[in-house]
Amino acid sequence: MKKMKETILVAVPILIILFCAFGYLFAPNDPNHVNLTVKLERPCEEYPLGTDHMGRCILSRILYGGRTTVGIVLIGSAIVIVAGTFLGLVLGQKGNKQNVVVESILNAVTAIPPIAYLMIFIGAWGNGVLTMLIALTVSLIMRLIKLVKTKTEIEIEKAYIMCAIASGASQGRILFVHIVPNLIKDVIHYICLSCTDMIMAIVGFSFIGIGLGDNVIDWGIMVSESRGVIIMRPDIILYPIAFIFLCALSFNLMAGAVEKGGEIHA
């Protein structure tokens, strides 16, 4: 029963995230099609959630907004996992002198708030999906490198690693067969929590108009646009907020489920 509960706690959030990422495939209408004759239309067969102030299908815009927001998060997470884990492993096995230099650099870089990276990159390169992706991944990669590096240094000192070294195991085998399995839980937990931060950063910057650029649909801009008709159609602003909440909650639930997992000693 406990096993089933844990499976559900992981499976349901994953399904929600996948739906948000690929739900646009089931969009009933063109999300950018403007039809002022049906603006602020109530939910009906053609428009399941109604239309916005420009007569655009709300459901279609929410589904396409999910592709943008969650797509950036998933692509960014993949880059962070691969680059951050690999560099952290490499740096974690270096000598003490190198460690002092690397540690100082990492401490300096990670001391800068992630929002500062966003401001710097957007200020230098302007709005855009690529700018947002680079700014988010740079900040998160540095923090993951520091995490993996520290964990690697701890694992290398443990008895099972000493035994592997004594048995003649290669450096690659020690890192990827013995150490990596014991880092997976921490890496996934970090990424799940970071995904929530990425979602809030994306929608937050889009809400104030300096996020993903013009003609890019995402939940943040939908919330911003809905403010003007909140008296006539208060439900319009609730739809994107609900999806933002569901996605953020899903990643947090996954982080909680991963945190309860145990260590693996290869």
C-alpha positions as a Markdown table, in Angstrom:
| # | Residue | x | y | z |
|---|---|---|---|---|
| 1 | Met | 0.0 | 0.0 | 0.0 |
| 2 | Lys | 2.8 | 2.4 | 0.9 |
| 3 | Lys | 4.6 | 1.5 | -2.3 |
| 4 | Met | 1.5 | 2.2 | -4.4 |
| 5 | Lys | 1.1 | 5.6 | -2.6 |
| 6 | Glu | 4.7 | 6.6 | -3.4 |
| 7 | Thr | 4.2 | 5.5 | -7.0 |
| 8 | Ile | 1.1 | 7.6 | -7.3 |
| 9 | Leu | 2.8 | 10.6 | -5.8 |
| 10 | Val | 5.4 | 10.4 | -8.5 |
| 11 | Ala | 3.3 | 9.3 | -11.5 |
| 12 | Val | 0.5 | 11.9 | -11.1 |
| 13 | Pro | 2.9 | 14.9 | -11.1 |
| 14 | Ile | 4.8 | 13.5 | -14.1 |
| 15 | Leu | 1.5 | 13.1 | -16.0 |
| 16 | Ile | 0.5 | 16.7 | -15.2 |
| 17 | Ile | 3.9 | 18.0 | -16.4 |
| 18 | Leu | 3.7 | 16.0 | -19.6 |
| 19 | Phe | 0.2 | 17.2 | -20.3 |
| 20 | Cys | 1.3 | 20.8 | -19.8 |
| 21 | Ala | 4.3 | 20.3 | -22.1 |
| 22 | Phe | 2.5 | 18.4 | -24.9 |
| 23 | Gly | -1.1 | 19.4 | -24.4 |
| 24 | Tyr | -0.9 | 21.9 | -27.3 |
| 25 | Leu | -1.2 | 18.9 | -29.6 |
| 26 | Phe | -4.9 | 18.7 | -28.6 |
| 27 | Ala | -5.6 | 22.5 | -28.8 |
| 28 | Pro | -9.0 | 23.0 | -30.4 |
| 29 | Asn | -8.2 | 26.3 | -32.1 |
| 30 | Asp | -5.4 | 28.5 | -33.3 |
| 31 | Pro | -4.1 | 30.3 | -30.2 |
| 32 | Asn | -3.3 | 33.5 | -32.1 |
| 33 | His | -6.4 | 33.8 | -34.2 |
| 34 | Val | -8.1 | 37.1 | -33.4 |
| 35 | Asn | -11.9 | 37.3 | -33.7 |
| 36 | Leu | -13.3 | 40.4 | -32.0 |
| 37 | Thr | -16.9 | 39.3 | -32.8 |
| 38 | Val | -16.6 | 36.7 | -30.1 |
| 39 | Lys | -14.4 | 38.5 | -27.5 |
| 40 | Leu | -15.0 | 37.5 | -23.9 |
| 41 | Glu | -17.2 | 34.7 | -25.1 |
| 42 | Arg | -18.4 | 32.3 | -22.3 |
| 43 | Pro | -17.4 | 28.7 | -22.4 |
| 44 | Cys | -19.1 | 26.8 | -25.3 |
| 45 | Glu | -18.6 | 23.8 | -27.6 |
| 46 | Glu | -16.2 | 25.7 | -29.9 |
| 47 | Tyr | -14.3 | 27.5 | -27.1 |
| 48 | Pro | -14.3 | 25.1 | -24.0 |
| 49 | Leu | -13.0 | 27.9 | -21.7 |
| 50 | Gly | -14.3 | 30.8 | -23.6 |
| 51 | Thr | -12.4 | 33.6 | -25.3 |
| 52 | Asp | -10.2 | 36.5 | -24.1 |
| 53 | His | -10.5 | 40.2 | -24.8 |
| 54 | Met | -9.3 | 39.7 | -28.4 |
| 55 | Gly | -11.6 | 36.7 | -29.2 |
| 56 | Arg | -8.7 | 34.2 | -28.9 |
| 57 | Cys | -9.4 | 30.7 | -27.6 |
| 58 | Ile | -8.3 | 30.6 | -23.9 |
| 59 | Leu | -7.9 | 26.8 | -23.8 |
| 60 | Ser | -5.6 | 26.8 | -26.9 |
| 61 | Arg | -3.6 | 29.7 | -25.5 |
| 62 | Ile | -3.2 | 27.9 | -22.1 |
| 63 | Leu | -2.0 | 24.7 | -23.9 |
| 64 | Tyr | 0.4 | 26.5 | -26.1 |
| 65 | Gly | 1.6 | 28.6 | -23.1 |
| 66 | Gly | 2.4 | 25.3 | -21.3 |
| 67 | Arg | 4.5 | 24.2 | -24.3 |
| 68 | Thr | 6.5 | 27.4 | -24.0 |
| 69 | Thr | 6.9 | 27.6 | -20.2 |
| 70 | Val | 7.3 | 23.9 | -19.4 |
| 71 | Gly | 9.3 | 23.3 | -22.6 |
| 72 | Ile | 11.9 | 25.9 | -21.5 |
| 73 | Val | 12.0 | 24.3 | -18.0 |
| 74 | Leu | 12.5 | 20.7 | -19.3 |
| 75 | Ile | 15.1 | 21.7 | -21.9 |
| 76 | Gly | 16.9 | 23.8 | -19.3 |
| 77 | Ser | 16.8 | 21.0 | -16.8 |
| 78 | Ala | 18.3 | 18.5 | -19.2 |
| 79 | Ile | 21.2 | 20.9 | -19.9 |
| 80 | Val | 21.7 | 21.6 | -16.2 |
| 81 | Ile | 21.7 | 17.9 | -15.3 |
| 82 | Val | 24.3 | 16.8 | -18.0 |
| 83 | Ala | 26.6 | 19.8 | -17.7 |
| 84 | Gly | 26.4 | 20.3 | -14.0 |
| 85 | Thr | 26.8 | 16.6 | -13.0 |
| 86 | Phe | 29.7 | 16.0 | -15.4 |
| 87 | Leu | 31.6 | 19.1 | -14.4 |
| 88 | Gly | 30.9 | 18.5 | -10.7 |
| 89 | Leu | 32.2 | 15.0 | -10.9 |
| 90 | Val | 35.4 | 16.1 | -12.7 |
| 91 | Leu | 36.1 | 18.9 | -10.3 |
| 92 | Gly | 35.2 | 16.8 | -7.3 |
| 93 | Gln | 38.2 | 14.4 | -7.8 |
| 94 | Lys | 40.8 | 17.1 | -8.4 |
| 95 | Gly | 43.6 | 18.0 | -6.0 |
| 96 | Asn | 43.4 | 20.3 | -3.0 |
| 97 | Lys | 45.2 | 23.2 | -4.6 |
| 98 | Gln | 42.8 | 23.2 | -7.6 |
| 99 | Asn | 39.9 | 22.7 | -5.2 |
| 100 | Val | 40.7 | 26.0 | -3.4 |
| 101 | Val | 40.6 | 27.9 | -6.6 |
| 102 | Val | 37.5 | 26.2 | -8.0 |
| 103 | Glu | 35.7 | 26.6 | -4.7 |
| 104 | Ser | 36.4 | 30.3 | -4.5 |
| 105 | Ile | 35.1 | 30.8 | -8.1 |
| 106 | Leu | 32.0 | 28.7 | -7.4 |
| 107 | Asn | 31.3 | 30.6 | -4.2 |
| 108 | Ala | 31.6 | 33.9 | -6.0 |
| 109 | Val | 29.4 | 32.9 | -8.9 |
| 110 | Thr | 26.7 | 31.2 | -6.8 |
| 111 | Ala | 26.5 | 34.2 | -4.5 |
| 112 | Ile | 24.9 | 36.1 | -7.3 |
| 113 | Pro | 21.1 | 35.7 | -7.1 |
| 114 | Pro | 19.5 | 33.9 | -10.2 |
| 115 | Ile | 17.3 | 36.9 | -10.9 |
| 116 | Ala | 20.5 | 39.0 | -11.4 |
| 117 | Tyr | 21.6 | 36.7 | -14.2 |
| 118 | Leu | 18.2 | 37.2 | -15.9 |
| 119 | Met | 18.5 | 41.0 | -15.6 |
| 120 | Ile | 22.0 | 40.9 | -17.0 |
| 121 | Phe | 21.3 | 38.7 | -20.0 |
| 122 | Ile | 18.0 | 40.4 | -20.8 |
| 123 | Gly | 19.7 | 43.7 | -20.6 |
| 124 | Ala | 22.5 | 42.6 | -22.9 |
| 125 | Trp | 20.6 | 40.5 | -25.4 |
| 126 | Gly | 17.0 | 41.6 | -25.1 |
| 127 | Asn | 13.9 | 39.5 | -24.6 |
| 128 | Gly | 13.7 | 36.0 | -26.1 |
| 129 | Val | 13.3 | 32.4 | -25.4 |
| 130 | Leu | 17.0 | 31.7 | -25.9 |
| 131 | Thr | 18.0 | 34.5 | -23.6 |
| 132 | Met | 15.7 | 33.2 | -20.9 |
| 133 | Leu | 17.0 | 29.6 | -21.3 |
| 134 | Ile | 20.7 | 30.6 | -21.2 |
| 135 | Ala | 20.2 | 32.9 | -18.2 |
| 136 | Leu | 18.4 | 30.2 | -16.2 |
| 137 | Thr | 20.7 | 27.4 | -17.1 |
| 138 | Val | 23.9 | 29.3 | -16.3 |
| 139 | Ser | 22.8 | 30.1 | -12.8 |
| 140 | Leu | 21.5 | 26.6 | -12.0 |
| 141 | Ile | 24.5 | 24.8 | -13.6 |
| 142 | Met | 26.9 | 26.6 | -11.3 |
| 143 | Arg | 24.9 | 25.6 | -8.2 |
| 144 | Leu | 24.6 | 22.0 | -9.3 |
| 145 | Ile | 28.4 | 21.9 | -10.0 |
| 146 | Lys | 29.0 | 23.0 | -6.4 |
| 147 | Leu | 26.5 | 20.4 | -5.1 |
| 148 | Val | 27.9 | 17.5 | -7.1 |
| 149 | Lys | 31.5 | 18.5 | -6.4 |
| 150 | Thr | 30.9 | 18.5 | -2.7 |
| 151 | Lys | 29.0 | 15.2 | -2.7 |
| 152 | Thr | 31.7 | 13.6 | -4.9 |
| 153 | Glu | 34.5 | 14.7 | -2.4 |
| 154 | Ile | 32.5 | 13.1 | 0.4 |
| 155 | Glu | 31.8 | 9.9 | -1.5 |
| 156 | Ile | 35.4 | 9.5 | -2.5 |
| 157 | Glu | 36.5 | 9.3 | 1.1 |
| 158 | Lys | 34.1 | 6.4 | 1.9 |
| 159 | Ala | 35.1 | 2.8 | 2.5 |
| 160 | Tyr | 33.4 | 1.3 | -0.5 |
| 161 | Ile | 35.3 | 3.7 | -2.8 |
| 162 | Met | 38.6 | 2.8 | -1.2 |
| 163 | Cys | 37.8 | -0.9 | -1.8 |
| 164 | Ala | 37.0 | -0.2 | -5.4 |
| 165 | Ile | 40.3 | 1.7 | -5.8 |
| 166 | Ala | 42.2 | -1.2 | -4.1 |
| 167 | Ser | 40.6 | -3.7 | -6.4 |
| 168 | Gly | 42.0 | -1.8 | -9.4 |
| 169 | Ala | 38.8 | -0.2 | -10.7 |
| 170 | Ser | 39.3 | 2.5 | -13.3 |
| 171 | Gln | 38.6 | 6.2 | -12.5 |
| 172 | Gly | 35.7 | 6.2 | -15.0 |
| 173 | Arg | 34.2 | 3.1 | -13.3 |
| 174 | Ile | 34.6 | 4.6 | -9.9 |
| 175 | Leu | 32.9 | 7.8 | -10.9 |
| 176 | Phe | 30.0 | 6.5 | -13.1 |
| 177 | Val | 29.4 | 3.1 | -11.5 |
| 178 | His | 30.0 | 3.7 | -7.9 |
| 179 | Ile | 29.6 | 7.5 | -7.2 |
| 180 | Val | 26.9 | 8.6 | -9.7 |
| 181 | Pro | 24.2 | 6.2 | -8.3 |
| 182 | Asn | 24.7 | 7.8 | -4.9 |
| 183 | Leu | 24.3 | 11.3 | -6.4 |
| 184 | Ile | 21.2 | 10.7 | -8.4 |
| 185 | Lys | 18.8 | 11.4 | -5.6 |
| 186 | Asp | 20.4 | 14.7 | -4.7 |
| 187 | Val | 20.6 | 15.8 | -8.3 |
| 188 | Ile | 17.0 | 15.0 | -9.1 |
| 189 | His | 15.8 | 16.6 | -5.9 |
| 190 | Tyr | 17.8 | 19.8 | -6.8 |
| 191 | Ile | 16.5 | 19.8 | -10.4 |
| 192 | Cys | 12.8 | 19.4 | -9.3 |
| 193 | Leu | 13.0 | 22.3 | -6.9 |
| 194 | Ser | 14.9 | 24.3 | -9.5 |
| 195 | Cys | 12.1 | 23.6 | -12.1 |
| 196 | Thr | 9.7 | 25.4 | -9.8 |
| 197 | Asp | 12.1 | 28.4 | -9.5 |
| 198 | Met | 12.4 | 28.4 | -13.3 |
| 199 | Ile | 8.6 | 28.4 | -13.8 |
| 200 | Met | 8.2 | 31.3 | -11.4 |
| 201 | Ala | 11.0 | 33.3 | -13.1 |
| 202 | Ile | 9.6 | 32.7 | -16.6 |
| 203 | Val | 6.0 | 33.7 | -15.7 |
| 204 | Gly | 7.2 | 36.5 | -13.4 |
| 205 | Phe | 9.3 | 38.2 | -16.1 |
| 206 | Ser | 6.6 | 37.7 | -18.7 |
| 207 | Phe | 4.0 | 39.2 | -16.4 |
| 208 | Ile | 6.0 | 42.5 | -16.2 |
| 209 | Gly | 6.7 | 42.4 | -20.0 |
| 210 | Ile | 10.4 | 41.6 | -20.1 |
| 211 | Gly | 10.3 | 37.9 | -20.6 |
| 212 | Leu | 10.0 | 35.9 | -23.8 |
| 213 | Gly | 9.4 | 38.6 | -26.3 |
| 214 | Asp | 6.5 | 39.5 | -28.5 |
| 215 | Asn | 4.1 | 37.0 | -30.1 |
| 216 | Val | 5.3 | 34.2 | -27.6 |
| 217 | Ile | 2.4 | 32.7 | -25.7 |
| 218 | Asp | 3.1 | 31.8 | -22.1 |
| 219 | Trp | 1.1 | 31.8 | -18.8 |
| 220 | Gly | 2.8 | 34.9 | -17.4 |
| 221 | Ile | 1.6 | 37.1 | -20.3 |
| 222 | Met | -1.9 | 35.6 | -20.1 |
| 223 | Val | -2.1 | 36.6 | -16.5 |
| 224 | Ser | -1.0 | 40.1 | -17.3 |
| 225 | Glu | -3.4 | 40.5 | -20.2 |
| 226 | Ser | -6.3 | 39.2 | -18.1 |
| 227 | Arg | -6.0 | 42.0 | -15.6 |
| 228 | Gly | -7.9 | 44.4 | -17.9 |
| 229 | Val | -11.0 | 42.2 | -18.0 |
| 230 | Ile | -10.9 | 40.9 | -14.4 |
| 231 | Ile | -14.2 | 42.6 | -13.5 |
| 232 | Met | -16.2 | 41.2 | -16.5 |
| 233 | Arg | -14.5 | 37.8 | -16.7 |
| 234 | Pro | -12.6 | 37.0 | -13.4 |
| 235 | Asp | -12.3 | 33.3 | -14.5 |
| 236 | Ile | -9.9 | 34.2 | -17.4 |
| 237 | Ile | -7.1 | 35.1 | -15.0 |
| 238 | Leu | -7.7 | 32.0 | -12.9 |
| 239 | Tyr | -7.0 | 29.5 | -15.7 |
| 240 | Pro | -3.3 | 30.3 | -16.3 |
| 241 | Ile | -2.8 | 30.8 | -12.5 |
| 242 | Ala | -4.2 | 27.3 | -11.9 |
| 243 | Phe | -1.8 | 25.7 | -14.4 |
| 244 | Ile | 1.1 | 27.6 | -12.9 |
| 245 | Phe | 0.2 | 26.3 | -9.5 |
| 246 | Leu | -0.3 | 22.7 | -10.7 |
| 247 | Cys | 3.0 | 22.6 | -12.5 |
| 248 | Ala | 4.9 | 24.1 | -9.5 |
| 249 | Leu | 3.1 | 21.8 | -7.1 |
| 250 | Ser | 3.9 | 18.8 | -9.3 |
| 251 | Phe | 7.7 | 19.5 | -9.3 |
| 252 | Asn | 7.6 | 20.1 | -5.6 |
| 253 | Leu | 5.8 | 16.8 | -5.0 |
| 254 | Met | 8.4 | 15.0 | -7.1 |
| 255 | Ala | 11.1 | 16.6 | -5.1 |
| 256 | Gly | 9.5 | 15.4 | -1.9 |
| 257 | Ala | 9.1 | 11.9 | -3.2 |
| 258 | Val | 12.7 | 11.8 | -4.3 |
| 259 | Glu | 13.9 | 13.1 | -1.0 |
| 260 | Lys | 12.4 | 10.1 | 0.8 |
| 261 | Gly | 14.4 | 7.7 | -1.3 |
| 262 | Gly | 17.4 | 6.0 | 0.1 |
| 263 | Glu | 21.0 | 5.8 | -0.9 |
| 264 | Ile | 22.3 | 3.2 | -3.3 |
| 265 | His | 25.7 | 1.7 | -2.7 |
| 266 | Ala | 27.0 | 0.2 | -5.9 |
